[in-house]
Amino acid sequence: MSRHDRIRPISYLKANSAEILRELADGAPPLVITQNGEAKAVLQDAASYEAAQETLALLKLIALGRQDMAAGRTATVRGLARRIRQVV
């Protein structure tokens, strides 16, 4: 199934919402909803959405870590252990 098969007008969503939700729950790819010929929304199942959000959060952490490395804001493991001991 190509991406073009998963683009529908908002009228299709209104008329077939229960079927669309059932398909998404069964693992169908996201559905692009158009209004006046323009893509306005993407529907996907909740589990896929949550997984995508977790992935984005991890990617952000990696990007932040790389920025810290590039800026020289790093510490040795030995230094980290010393700081942890001071807090405890």
N, CA, C and O of each residue as an XYZ file, in Angstrom:
352
protein
N       0.845     -1.173      0.000
C       0.000      0.000      0.000
C       0.894      1.240      0.000
O       1.737      1.396      0.883
N       0.716      2.109     -0.970
C       1.539      3.306     -1.068
C       0.946      4.431     -0.223
O      -0.168      4.329      0.289
N       1.713      5.490     -0.096
C       1.237      6.640      0.677
C      -0.003      7.259      0.049
O      -0.874      7.767      0.756
N      -0.084      7.218     -1.287
C      -1.249      7.790     -1.957
C      -2.535      7.059     -1.582
O      -3.619      7.642     -1.615
N      -2.413      5.796     -1.231
C      -3.588      5.029     -0.819
C      -4.079      5.440      0.570
O      -5.190      5.088      0.966
N      -3.265      6.172      1.298
C      -3.602      6.542      2.676
C      -3.896      8.036      2.812
O      -3.684      8.612      3.879
N      -4.375      8.660      1.753
C      -4.778     10.067      1.778
C      -6.274     10.124      1.500
O      -6.751      9.607      0.490
N      -7.008     10.760      2.412
C      -8.471     10.825      2.280
C      -8.966     12.222      2.638
O      -8.353     12.910      3.454
N     -10.068     12.638      2.033
C     -10.670     13.921      2.408
C     -11.363     13.811      3.757
O     -11.671     12.715      4.224
N     -11.599     14.934      4.362
C     -12.233     14.961      5.674
C     -13.629     14.334      5.636
O     -14.085     13.770      6.631
N     -14.299     14.430      4.501
C     -15.630     13.813      4.390
C     -15.545     12.300      4.559
O     -16.459     11.687      5.109
N     -14.455     11.694      4.090
C     -14.261     10.250      4.266
C     -14.093      9.926      5.750
O     -14.633      8.936      6.243
N     -13.348     10.758      6.444
C     -13.170     10.562      7.888
C     -14.508     10.642      8.608
O     -14.803      9.812      9.468
N     -15.308     11.625      8.264
C     -16.613     11.790      8.910
C     -17.510     10.578      8.675
O     -18.218     10.144      9.584
N     -17.486     10.037      7.473
C     -18.383      8.934      7.121
C     -17.867      7.571      7.563
O     -18.651      6.629      7.685
N     -16.556      7.447      7.807
C     -15.972      6.124      8.069
C     -15.086      6.094      9.310
O     -14.147      5.301      9.376
N     -15.366      6.935     10.280
C     -14.467      7.050     11.428
C     -14.265      5.735     12.181
O     -13.136      5.409     12.547
N     -15.320      4.984     12.417
C     -15.179      3.722     13.158
C     -14.303      2.742     12.392
O     -13.446      2.083     12.981
N     -14.509      2.642     11.093
C     -13.698      1.737     10.267
C     -12.231      2.173     10.250
O     -11.327      1.342     10.332
N     -12.010      3.472     10.143
C     -10.637      3.993     10.136
C      -9.940      3.659     11.443
O      -8.796      3.204     11.435
N     -10.607      3.876     12.559
C     -10.013      3.567     13.862
C      -9.718      2.077     13.999
O      -8.694      1.693     14.563
N     -10.604      1.250     13.489
C     -10.394     -0.200     13.532
C      -9.152     -0.573     12.705
O      -8.330     -1.374     13.151
N      -9.019      0.003     11.510
C      -7.857     -0.275     10.657
C      -6.556      0.160     11.341
O      -5.563     -0.568     11.327
N      -6.574      1.351     11.937
C      -5.383      1.842     12.610
C      -5.007      0.945     13.781
O      -3.827      0.670     14.001
N      -5.997      0.492     14.528
C      -5.745     -0.404     15.663
C      -5.180     -1.736     15.194
O      -4.441     -2.394     15.926
N      -5.527     -2.135     13.968
C      -5.037     -3.396     13.411
C      -3.676     -3.243     12.730
O      -3.167     -4.194     12.137
N      -3.088     -2.049     12.815
C      -1.738     -1.865     12.293
C      -1.631     -1.161     10.953
O      -0.554     -1.135     10.357
N      -2.722     -0.591     10.467
C      -2.655      0.138      9.203
C      -1.741      1.348      9.349
O      -1.629      1.904     10.441
N      -1.085      1.765      8.268
C      -0.237      2.957      8.343
C      -1.071      4.211      8.594
O      -2.287      4.199      8.406
N      -0.424      5.281      9.014
C      -1.151      6.532      9.270
C      -1.963      6.981      8.056
O      -1.642      6.654      6.913
N      -3.003      7.725      8.331
C      -3.908      8.220      7.296
C      -3.825      9.742      7.260
O      -4.000     10.405      8.283
N      -3.558     10.287      6.082
C      -3.495     11.735      5.902
C      -4.895     12.223      5.560
O      -5.540     11.699      4.651
N      -5.360     13.229      6.293
C      -6.680     13.810      6.060
C      -6.499     15.162      5.378
O      -5.712     15.999      5.819
N      -7.248     15.355      4.291
C      -7.161     16.616      3.558
C      -8.437     17.422      3.741
O      -9.510     16.882      4.009
N      -8.284     18.725      3.586
C      -9.422     19.638      3.602
C      -9.156     20.657      2.502
O      -8.117     21.316      2.482
N     -10.109     20.771      1.594
C      -9.938     21.638      0.428
C      -8.664     21.301     -0.342
O      -7.979     22.191     -0.846
N      -8.356     20.013     -0.428
C      -7.209     19.550     -1.201
C      -5.864     19.677     -0.531
O      -4.851     19.311     -1.127
N      -5.812     20.185      0.694
C      -4.560     20.340      1.424
C      -4.500     19.375      2.594
O      -5.496     19.173      3.288
N      -3.339     18.781      2.815
C      -3.147     17.911      3.968
C      -3.292     18.747      5.235
O      -2.611     19.760      5.394
N      -4.174     18.324      6.131
C      -4.433     19.078      7.361
C      -4.133     18.293      8.634
O      -3.866     18.882      9.681
N      -4.175     16.959      8.545
C      -3.958     16.156      9.744
C      -3.473     14.769      9.355
O      -3.652     14.322      8.222
N      -2.859     14.105     10.316
C      -2.438     12.719     10.135
C      -3.015     11.927     11.296
O      -2.840     12.296     12.457
N      -3.698     10.847     10.982
C      -4.260      9.970     12.012
C      -3.404      8.724     12.119
O      -3.046      8.110     11.114
N      -3.082      8.363     13.341
C      -2.362      7.122     13.587
C      -2.835      6.558     14.915
O      -3.438      7.266     15.723
N      -2.559      5.279     15.133
C      -3.011      4.676     16.383
C      -2.188      5.211     17.551
O      -1.065      5.683     17.372
N      -2.754      5.132     18.727
C      -2.133      5.718     19.916
C      -0.783      5.087     20.236
O       0.142      5.793     20.637
N      -0.653      3.780     20.069
C       0.615      3.107     20.382
C       1.727      3.596     19.455
O       2.848      3.824     19.909
N       1.438      3.760     18.177
C       2.440      4.270     17.233
C       2.828      5.698     17.575
O       3.999      6.071     17.495
N       1.842      6.490     17.954
C       2.112      7.875     18.328
C       3.038      7.937     19.543
O       4.009      8.693     19.551
N       2.734      7.143     20.564
C       3.555      7.135     21.770
C       4.969      6.664     21.463
O       5.934      7.221     21.984
N       5.099      5.643     20.620
C       6.426      5.151     20.238
C       7.200      6.233     19.492
O       8.398      6.404     19.719
N       6.535      6.956     18.612
C       7.188      8.031     17.864
C       7.634      9.147     18.810
O       8.717      9.706     18.636
N       6.817      9.473     19.800
C       7.171     10.518     20.761
C       8.377     10.104     21.598
O       9.250     10.924     21.881
N       8.428      8.840     21.993
C       9.579      8.341     22.752
C      10.840      8.392     21.907
O      11.908      8.759     22.398
N      10.719      8.027     20.644
C      11.861      8.079     19.734
C      12.355      9.512     19.584
O      13.559      9.764     19.628
N      11.430     10.447     19.407
C      11.823     11.852     19.287
C      12.512     12.347     20.558
O      13.483     13.100     20.485
N      12.017     11.931     21.711
C      12.631     12.347     22.976
C      14.061     11.806     23.075
O      14.967     12.522     23.503
N      14.264     10.557     22.684
C      15.613      9.979     22.717
C      16.537     10.690     21.736
O      17.696     10.956     22.055
N      16.033     10.995     20.550
C      16.845     11.716     19.570
C      17.232     13.102     20.089
O      18.342     13.576     19.848
N      16.311     13.741     20.798
C      16.615     15.060     21.369
C      17.718     14.939     22.420
O      18.623     15.773     22.472
N      17.643     13.904     23.254
C      18.686     13.699     24.260
C      20.046     13.465     23.608
O      21.065     13.970     24.078
N      20.050     12.702     22.533
C      21.305     12.457     21.811
C      21.841     13.764     21.240
O      23.035     14.044     21.344
N      20.964     14.565     20.636
C      21.384     15.847     20.064
C      21.937     16.767     21.145
O      22.949     17.436     20.937
N      21.273     16.802     22.299
C      21.764     17.633     23.403
C      23.128     17.149     23.884
O      24.010     17.957     24.177
N      23.297     15.846     23.965
C      24.581     15.283     24.374
C      25.682     15.626     23.386
O      26.800     15.950     23.787
N      25.376     15.559     22.107
C      26.375     15.908     21.085
C      26.735     17.392     21.168
O      27.892     17.767     20.982
N      25.733     18.235     21.449
C      26.016     19.667     21.617
C      26.937     19.890     22.816
O      27.870     20.691     22.745
N      26.678     19.189     23.905
C      27.540     19.301     25.086
C      28.958     18.848     24.764
O      29.924     19.482     25.188
N      29.087     17.762     24.020
C      30.416     17.277     23.646
C      31.138     18.305     22.778
O      32.320     18.576     22.991
N      30.441     18.874     21.810
C      31.052     19.857     20.917
C      31.470     21.112     21.676
O      32.455     21.757     21.316
N      30.726     21.463     22.725
C      31.030     22.660     23.506
C      32.017     22.370     24.638
O      32.382     23.271     25.393
N      32.442     21.130     24.753
C      33.399     20.785     25.805
C      32.788     20.663     27.181
O      33.503     20.718     28.182
N      31.489     20.501     27.252
C      30.816     20.357     28.551
C      30.690     18.874     28.895
O      29.593     18.318     28.952
N      31.838     18.259     29.122
C      31.845     16.840     29.477
C      32.704     16.649     30.719
O      33.476     17.533     31.090
N      32.568     15.519     31.346
C      33.370     15.199     32.523
C      33.807     13.754     32.428
O      33.139     12.937     31.795
N      34.907     13.439     33.045
C      35.368     12.056     33.066
C      34.471     11.246     33.985
O      33.767     11.798     34.831
N      34.503      9.959     33.813
C      33.728      9.080     34.693
C      34.220      9.233     36.119
O      33.427      9.236     37.060
N      35.506      9.358     36.276
C      36.076      9.528     37.612
C      35.523     10.800     38.265
O      35.161     10.783     39.442
N      35.459     11.873     37.526
C      34.911     13.124     38.053
C      33.434     12.994     38.384
O      32.962     13.572     39.363
N      32.713     12.250     37.585
C      31.287     12.033     37.830
C      31.082     11.250     39.119
O      30.213     11.583     39.925
N      31.867     10.229     39.305
C      31.749      9.425     40.524
C      32.000     10.287     41.753
O      31.319     10.146     42.769
N      32.974     11.174     41.656
C      33.288     12.056     42.791
C      32.110     12.986     43.088
O      31.773     13.196     44.253
N      31.488     13.537     42.066
C      30.335     14.417     42.263
C      29.157     13.671     42.863
O      28.448     14.218     43.708
N      28.934     12.434     42.442
C      27.832     11.635     42.998
C      28.082     11.380     44.474
O      27.156     11.471     45.280
N      29.296     11.069     44.834
C      29.609     10.819     46.247
C      29.384     12.067     47.102
O      28.978     11.952     48.258
N      29.638     13.233     46.561
C      29.444     14.471     47.297
C      27.964     14.720     47.572
O      27.616     15.274     48.615
N      27.088     14.319     46.650
C      25.660     14.545     46.802
C      25.086     13.567     47.819
O      24.202     13.927     48.595
N      25.571     12.362     47.818
C      25.027     11.313     48.693
C      25.524     11.480     50.050
O      25.180     10.695     50.934
